[in-house]
Amino acid sequence: MNLTGFELAEVVLPLREPFVTAAGARRERRVLLLRADGEEGVQGWGECVAGEDPGYSYETTDTAWLILTEHVLPGLVGREVMDPREIHQALDPVRGHPMAKAAAEMALWDLQARELGVPLWELLGGSGEPVPAGVVVGLLPNVDALLRTVERHISSGYARVKLKVDRASEDVVRVRAVRERFPELPLMVDCGASYTLADLPRLRDLDALGLTMIEQPLGHEDLIDHAALQSELDTAVCLDESIRSEGDVRLALQIGACRVINVKPGRVGGLGAARAIHDLCRDRGVPVWCGGMLETGIGRAHNISLATLPGFTLPGDLSESRRYWERDIIDPEIVLERGRVGLPAGTGICVEPDVERISRLAVRSQAFGRSARFIGGS
Ligand code: MG
């Protein structure tokens, strides 16, 4: 791969509707987008999924900006040839900060695929077929609003519904209401690490509701209590926040902490690590699915490319662009068709960033190596 430089930009994209989770409400998304420049105008794009606040992990938009601008990107430019599978070696001196690293790693995967003239899904070993789309429903003010929202998503064609729940809300009452209204619906909950083992009676009530899985019920770094919990529940426990590496997956499976893994490339440091987790789980017969982090179309296209690998046997948090955005920053936008989302024919992530719109939304940008700073921002 011929890497000549990068441009990193922060854009502020308004959400179509506020998204409420155990960590709070979001009305807009501050997103870092990264363009990797190759020879002859070839470009690859990555996105950093870190949130505005440290409510999901310690990384935030601002820590990722610092790590990328001070430690990651200066160390990558000047390396004329780099395979994205080897980039983790170049990033070893930077401990932690997987979301910042993943933004660079994913941009290089896109760049390499475009230089080779192949789609990213092919480079990763996927099928490129449209994948079943799942939708996430945030915390809503009451049961009626929840039922109306779920009904709307089902009639749009989504293949499964995930409800965000929180031990401070009427979790069991609400989930039971959805289950009673839609008895056949593939339904799961995401607890966002908000429960403890002392909540076992409530978790047993959720266990009785025929859910496909219960995601991250306990502490965001915990494995051992999850193993105790999984042994008490019939429903599969799925881990999200607790899985930060392939090593975490090995440990979690070894001690029986879960039966399903939510794979987010940003959380584990990029597509290479995500694929290694996929391979490990596939060898062990453990299903995986692709989680979401309120990505723009750039991150979403990366996720869909990954989710076409054969071990992604469960619908992911892969919804269409308009689920979150009035208007996405890619062309064409991701659309839902017969319950699936797919990518058009093309190379790399198979969609083109709308650079004019990105430039209008940018609030800051910085260039590295021989790249020009053209996204703009103050
Ligand atoms: Mg989650």
Boltz pocket constraint, residues with backbone or C-beta under 6 A from the ligand:
constraints:
  - pocket:
      binder: B
      contacts: [[A, 190], [A, 192], [A, 215], [A, 216], [A, 240], [A, 241]]
      max_distance: 6.0
